[in-house]
């Protein structure tokens, strides 16, 4: 596993962005030409990479919220891995791994050592999982344990970086990184002095042993309320770990389980510190799985954790229905906008929210004037300068699991409201923001009793899971809306 290039970028809310440090590795680039053949794409200048990254991350062109190459609904981005379009045709740099922390952007371009056509699944690319870990370690080096941005500290650390990279990344290849094919280490904990301290691990933990594992599933949805338009939704999960365990290379095993009728996990991508992985997991979850085999768990991940919080694995899952079904209608009569909305919580979802809100935005109009809005549950906050209604539903739906909103709005304010190139005339949406603790749509969970830790001290095990929304849109069914032709 090697890197073709590395970039460190700083910006101020998308402005005054600059490449503070970059490094290219000629020997790795020579290998990239050999592996890529006719599909090889050279790494462009830093200025071009900077522009492409800012656009891909949505930090450039604030007046152009829609960029076709980035926001086309036919694309299925899988962060933190991006592809940068560097030519007029299909020339792309891939996989570019990106980690952001406040105004700092860290990116590296991995070397793909397998044929590029057809594109290999990310689960088979070590440069992706190990690139994430390398960037997290670099982030910790630049920002320190607190993760606070300090320009003077960044400048001093950047000055120290060249000799550090010579030690930990000679010729573009990280040193002392465990192989995913290596066998799991012994359950007998060896004394600290008898194990070599790996370069990628910055120190040792001393004190109370705690293992914290948080499983979060994120659901996205596009709902149209029109039989001629197909609703879409998808779910992806992330397992975050923070392991405060003594020892140079302590052994931890986390197991994910599904209910008996649960849909198998797909597109599993693991952190490079995982020391072994059942081949059936990768085979069954690969996008090029030709024999249709499935693997429904349990999914065991043995690993030797770094000190900082890290993403142990990510996955996708197919669920039959979205958690909240909605409908939204707008009509305009004599310059009065009539709105009607309905939300219904699916019976399989726990009726207990950490928060639940519906945001109704109105673009390309004057500011709100007169309004009369009534809801069956919760309350409505009005932000006239933003032409925004926030329907706060609170911690629970009523027993019927259904809520409604009816209203009349006149846009007669003295100034113009916000604009949007898509939401013209009656094209509009309602966007949902919610989080449900102690539940996942797939039913996936981390059993606290299944977490195994081989260390000198028995740790406290903390597990949690939650479901949250992202890009959850319900479009006005009485007007045209952008159509997604495939799963998000």
N, C-alpha and C positions, 0 to 999 in steps of 0.2 A: 504494500500500500504506500503510495507516494502522492505528493501534491505538485501540480504544475505551477501554481502561482498562489500568492497570499497577499491580501490587502487589508489595511486598517484605515478606516474612514471616520471622520468626525463631521458633524453638521449641527446646525442650530434650527430645529424645527423644519428641516428640509432645505434651509438656506445656508449660504456660506459653507457649503460642503467642500471637503478637500481630502485627497488621499495623503494621509500622514505617513504611511509606510507601505512599501510594496516589495515583494521579493519574487523573482522568477528563477526556476531551476532548469538550467540548460540540459542537464543529463536526463531529467524526467521528460522534458519537451521532446528530446530525441526519441525516447521510447513512445511518446504519444503519437508521433508521426508514423512510427512503425506499426503500432496497434491500429491506428485510425485509418491508414491507407488513404483511399480517395475521399473518405468522410472526415479527414483531419481538418480542424479549424484552428488557426493560429490565435494566440492570445493577443488581443488588441492593446493599444496604448492605455495607460492608466486613466486618461481623461475620458476615453470612450467607455471604459468599464465603469467609471464613476457615474456617468450619465445613465447608462443602462441599469445599474443597480438601483439608483434613486427612483427611476421610473417604475421598475419592477416592484419596489417596496412601497410605492404610492407616496413618495416624499417630494416629487417634483411636479411642476405644472399644477398648482392648487386650483386653477381656474378650468382645468380639464380633468374632472374626476373620472371620465371614461376614456380609457386607452385601449384600442381594439386588440393589439397584440397581447395585452395583459389581462383584459377583462372580458374577452370573448367567452361566451358561455360554453363553447366547445372545449375550452381548456380545462384541465383538471389538475391544478397546482397541488404539490405535496410539499409543504414547508417542513423543515427549513431548507429544502433543496430547490433550486431555481434553474431555469435555463434562460440564457441571455441571447437574444437574436442579434447577431453581429453583422449580418449581411442582408442584401435585398431578397435573397432566396430563403432556403431552409438552413443556412449556416447558423448553428447555435453552439454556445459553450455550455456544456452539461457534464457532470453535475456540479453546480456552484452552490456550496454550502454556506449559509449566511446565519450569523447570530447577532442580534441587536440588543443593546442595553443602553437605554436613554439616547444620548447623542452619539454613541459609538457603534459603528458597524464593522464587524469582522467577517471576512469572506475568504474562502479558499476554493480553488478549482482542483478536484481530484483527478487522478489518472485512472481511466477505465482500461483494465487489462484484459478485456474480452471483446469480441466483435460488437461494433456499435449498431449493427443492423441485423435482425431487429433489435430495438433498444432493450437492454437487459433490465430486469426488475431491480429496484433499489435494494431489495432484501438480499441480493447476491453481490452487492458492491460494498466491499470493506471500506473503500475510500469515503463513503458517506457516513457510516456510523463512527468511524475513527476520526473523520474530519470534524464531526460535532464535538467529540470529546476534546480534540486538540484545541478547537476554538474556545471551548469553555475554560480550559486551562489557561489559554492566552488571555481570555477576558479576566480571569482571576488575577493574573500577573499584572495586567494593566490597571485594573480598578481596585484591586485589593479585596479583602473579605467583605467589606461593607457594600461594595458595588457602587459607590458614589463617584460621580465624575468630577475630577479636579484637573484642570488644564495643565497646571504645573507638574502634578504627579504624572500625568500622561506623558508630558514632554520628557521627563527624566527617565521614565520606564522605556520609552521609545529609543532613547539614546543607549540604553543598556541592551536593547533587543538583539542587535546583530550578533554579538558573541554568544548570547543565550541560544539563538537559533542554530549556531554552529554546534552547540552541545546536544540539543534535543531534536534538531531537524537537519542533520547533515545530508546534503544532496537531495533535499526534499522528502526524505523518508524518516518518520518518527522512530526514535529508539525506545527499546524496552516496552513495547506495547504488546499486551497479551494477544495471542492468536485465538480467533473464535473456534479453531479446530483443536486447541489444546485440551487435554483432559482436565476435569475439575480437580482442584488441589485437594490434598488430604484433609480429613476432618480433624487431624491432630494439629494443634496450633504450635508452630515452632517458635522458639525464642526470637525476639526482634533482631538480635545480632546475627542469626544464622541465615537470614533472608536478605537478598540484595534489594536495596531501596530503588524502585523504578524511577526513571527520570520524569515520567509524566505525573507522578504523585508528589505534591509539593511539601508534604510533611506527615506528621502522625497525629492521631487523635489521642488526647489524654483526658480522662474524666469519665462521667457517667455514660454508659452505653445506651444509645437510643437509635432505633430504626423506624423511620417515618415513611410510609408508602401511601401515596395519594393517587387514586385512579379517577380520571375525569373523562367523561364522554361528551363530545360536542356534536350537536345536531344542527344541520343546515336545511333550509327548505325554501321552495318556491311554490306558492299556491295561487291559483288563478280563479277558482270558482266558476270555471267554464268547462263543460264536457268536451269541447273541441280542443282544449289545451291540457296536456298531461302535467299533473303536479309532480314535482321531484323533491326528494329529500335524501340525505345520507348522514351517516354517523361515523365519527372517527374517535378513537380513544387514545389516551396518553397516560402512562404510568410514570409518575415522578417519585424519585427516591432521595432521601437524605439519610445517610448511614454514618452515625458517629460511633465507630467501633474501633477498639484498640487493635494494634497489630500492623505489620507491614503490608501483608496481603491477606486480610481476613476473608473468610468464605461466607457468602450469603446466598440463599436460594429463595426466590419468590415464585409462587405458583398462582396462576390465574385459572379460575374455574368458571364454567358455564352451567346454567340449569339444564335439565335433561332434554328439553325441547329447544335449547338455544341454537342460534345460527352460528356456524364456525367463524372464527375470526379470520380476516384476510389481510393481505398486504402488511404482514408483520415486519417491522424494522427494529432492530435491537441495537443497544449501545455496545461499543467495542469491548467494554470490560466484561461482557458475558463470556465465560470461559468455555462453555459447550452448549450445543443446541441440538435438539432432536431433529434429524434431517426430515422427518415427516412433517414437521411444522412448516419448514420452508417450502417443501415440495407441494403440500396441499394448499398453501396460501399464496403461491407464486402466481403472477398474472399470466404466465405461460404454461400453467398446469393443463396438460392436454388430456390426461386420463380421467379428469373429473373427480379425482379422489378428494376426500374431505377429512379434516382432523378437528375434532370437537373438544380436544383437551384431555386431561389438564395440560396447561402450558407452563413448563418449568424453565426458569431462567436462573442458573447458577452464575454468580459473578463475584469479582473482587472490587468493591466500590471505591471510587475516588472520594476525596474529602468534601468537595462541593456538591450541592444538589445537582442531580442529573436526570435526564429522561431515560429510564430503563428500556422502554419500548413504546412503539406506537402501532396502531392497527386500525383497520376499518371493519365495519359490520353492516350487514343488510338487515333492516327491520321492516316489518310489513306496513306500518302506518307511522306518521309523525305524531309526536306527543300532543300537540294542540292543532286541531283543525279549525280553520277560520274562513270567514267570508267577509267581503268588503265591497260596498256599493256607493258610488257617488253619482249624483244628478245635479244639474244646474238649471234653476228656474228663476228668470228675472234677476240675474246677478246674485242670487242666493244659492249657496252650495248646500245641498241636502246630503247628509251622510248616514249610513247605516252599517253597523259592524256586528259580527257575532263570532264568539270564540267558544270552542268546546274542548274540554280536557278529556283525553282518551282514558277509558276505564282502567287500562293497564298501568297508568302513571300515578305515582304517589301524589296525593293532593296536599302537598306541604312544600311551600316555596321559601327559599331564602329571599328572593325578590321576583317580581313578575310585573312587567310594564309593557304597554303597547304604545309606540310612538307613531303619530299620524302627522306627516309633514306635507305642506302645501307649497309648491314651487311656482315660479314665474307668475306671481300675482302681487297685488298691493298687500300691505300689511293688514292683518285681521282688524275688523271693526266690531260690528254687532255679532254676538254668537249666543246660541242656546243649545247646550249639550246635556243630555241625560244618560246615565249609565245605571244598569241593574245591580252592579256591585263595584266597590272601590270608589275612587274619586278621580277627577280630571284636573291636571295642572295646565295652565295656559301660558305660553310664551309668545306674545304677539309679535315681538321684534324678529322672531325666528319662524313665524307662521307654523308653530308646532303645538300639538296637543299631546300631552303625556297622560295616558290612562293607567293609573296606578292600581293594580288589581290586588295588591297585598299578599299575605302569606297563604291564602287559600281561595279556591273557587267555592261557590255555594254548593249545597248538596246535589243540586241538579248537574253540577260540573259544566254549566253553561252560563255565559254572560253576554249582555248585549249593550250596544251604544246607539243612540239616535241623536241627531243634531242638525242645526241650521247655522251657517256661517256666512257673514257678509265681509268681503274684503274691500274696505273703504278707508284704510289707513293712509296717513300722509306720505308715507315712503314706500319704496318697492321692497318686497320681501326677497328671500334667497332664490337663486336660479338653479336650474338643473337641465341639461340638454335632453334627458330622456323623458322627464315628467312634464310634458307639455299638455295643455288642455286638461282632459280628465284622466290622463294617465297618472296614476298615483299608487302609493303602497302604504301599508301599515307594517311596521317592523316590530317584532317581539324580542324582548330581552327577559330571560328568566334563568333561574338556577334552582335545581331541585336536589337537596342533599340526600345522601344515603340511597341512591338509586342509579342504575344505568339502564339504557334502553335494551341493550343486548343481554342483560342479566349477568354480565361478567363481573367478577368480584375477586378480591384478594382475601383469602381466608387467613385470619390472624394466626391461627394455630398451625398453618402450613408454612409459615415463614421460618426458615431454618438459618441459624447464625452459629458459626463455629468460631468462637472467640474465647479469650481468657475470662471474660465477664459476661454474665447473662444480660442481654439488653432488654429494654422496654420496647415492645412492638406496638406501633400506632398505625392503624390502617383507616382509610376513609375512601369514599367514592361519591361522585356527584354527576349530575347531568346539567349541562348549560347550553344555551343557544348562541349561534353566531350566524349572521346573514340569514335570518329567518324572516322571509317576506311573504306578505299576503297582498296581492295586487287587486286593484279595483276591477271588478268583473264586468263593468259597463263600458270599458274603454280598452284599446289595444295595450298590450304589455309585452316587454321583451321575453321571448320564449327560450327556455333552455332545452336543447335537443337531447341531452344526456344527463346522467346523474352528476350532481355537483361534485 
